[in-house]
């Protein structure tokens, strides 16, 4: 991957991670301690993976964000 494309990809990944964190923080009404605890515990609906481990790839981050949106909508427990 050319350097410019790599930098763009890395920047997009950083922005997605930040957006995911904001989603989780909003889920817990801004309580950072509770949000961090939630991120560190395996979740059955995510295949028993801790959400913090899903911040490595574009696809996993989007999957995490969809999961958080489903929780906000009352679709999953």
WOVEN-V172732 format. One line per field, one symbol per residue. ss: DSSP state (H for helix, E for strand, - for the rest). phi: phi as a letter, one per 30 degrees, with the letter a starting at -180 (. if undefined). psi: psi as a letter, one per 30 degrees, with the letter a starting at -180 (. if undefined). A space follows every 50 residues. Layout:
BEGIN
ss: ???
phi: ???
psi: ???
END
This chain:
BEGIN
ss: --HHHHHHHHHHHHHHHHHHHHHHHHH----HHHHHHHHH-EEHHH--EE HHHH---HHHHHHHHHHHHHHH-----
phi: .eedddddddddddddddddddedddechidddddddddccecedcihcd eddcccbedddddddddddddddidbd
psi: kleeeeeeeeeeeeeeeeeeeeeeeeeghgjeeeeeeeffkkkefghhkk effggeleeeeeeeeeeeeeeefgel.
END
